Amino acid sequence: MTVGCDGARTPEELDVLLEDSLLLQDGQAVGQLFELGAVLSTAFGAPSVHGRAEIARAAHHLWSNGRTYVADA
């Protein structure tokens, strides 16, 4: 199953798309939610990642360590 990445119209829609992509472990969908030159900083002290491909790889690394993301209400 792939998450639709046609774009969010609100921050809340983006949060839902990000959470769905991460819960479904869809790295491509995670990457597509970011601008081409996006920089993602993590809270875990890991180096920042740059661009969609690196962001998707970082998500896969997160999953391989048994972690996931769930948004706060």
Summary of the structure (lengths in Angstrom):
residues: 73
radius of gyration: 11.6
end to end distance: 24.6
largest distance: 31.8
contacts: 169
relative contact order: 0.19
helix: 45%
strand: 5%
